Amino acid sequence: MFNSGLKKKNIELNSALELLKERISVLENENNRAHAILDSMVEGVIAVDKDTRVLSLNPTAEKIFNTTRENALARIFLEVFPNNDIAEVIALVLNKGKFVSRELSLVWPVQRVFQVNASPIFESGAVNGCLLVIHDITEIRRLETMRRDFVANVSHELKTPLTSIKGFVETLLEGALDDKENSVTFLKIINNHAERLNTLINDLLDLSHIESKEIILKKDKFALSSLVDEVILGFRSQAKKKGVEIKTELPHALEVIADRSKIEQVLTNLINNAVKYNKEKGSVRIYSEQFPDKTKIIIEDSGSGIPPKDIPRIFERFYRVDKARSRELGGTGLGLSIVKHIIELHSGFVGVESTEGLGSKFWFTIPR
Ligand code: ADP
């Protein structure tokens, strides 16, 4: 009798133990799932208690604040993350028990812009902590600024020749038309400005076409030296006027696989610059270097060179070392960014080495 009672109790205990094990396993699974979600989030997530002690943080948060879980856990938020703006957001959430969203700039450990969303954590109806979700929006803000700058630049570039055209047309209409000699001069100036507008719009169309993801390269195998010879032919008179000598040292047998007309545009833009920014009686040398995986083409000039501070930005749209000089020479500031885009479409690279006053070496690579 006594034995069977004990047996029953034992069975009851065993099944309670099984149930407990099952519950623990369910909880463990849930916990693992929650951790997996947190660990894979691109947003930084930090939870703090009501004294702002760090309860948990995910790997993205560790990365953003250049810290580790071991270092951060159980410590006061401001001790680990010396950022007053975020601490202020946490204080607001803990005090008011309401969701707060703010855009904050972080200067340490890196300069970035974050969207910080903070929610209260409730326990038995009272605020017991705060959950921060930190979203890095630096890239979005950078692209927005770039787009704004681009629109401003295009408007400015279009406005300058248009203002001149309008001015000269008005002068002609107000009577200068009767002055034969001056009116021809004015018409020539108008023509130059119209030409400038045309070049600018063509460059903009090229750029937008190249930047659009729909572009399909028509790749062929062709001899590079004959393409370079064709391009040089177009610069003969411009180079002759300046006394600039263009030398090509490309092997006749050198063939590349690429979109011929696009590479023609790259060569045209680079050789144009090499002549344009050259000194009187200067020289341009075009040669290649062969690597197992790529062909490198170098366009070397004996021109004005580029100051080191301008080199990192030289391939940006509308970036010019000397705006007035570029305009005077018929430049749009878009040539090099077109070059960069075309080469990147070919999975190649572009670059420049330059010494002020001595000249520049612009190069690009085409994978073999
Ligand atoms: P641009 O139409 O003004 O020539 P690019 O995009 O082709 O526009 O070039 C951007 C700027 O880079 C130029 O305005 C010029 O200041 C500089 N640059 C380009 N190529 C050369 C070169 N070979 N020598 C010196 N400066 C150059």
Residues whose N, C-alpha, C, O or C-beta is under 5 A from the ligand:
A	BS01	ADP	N273 A274 Y277 D301 G303 G305 I306 I314 Y319 R320 V321 D322 S326 G331 T332 G333 L334 G335 L336 S337 S360
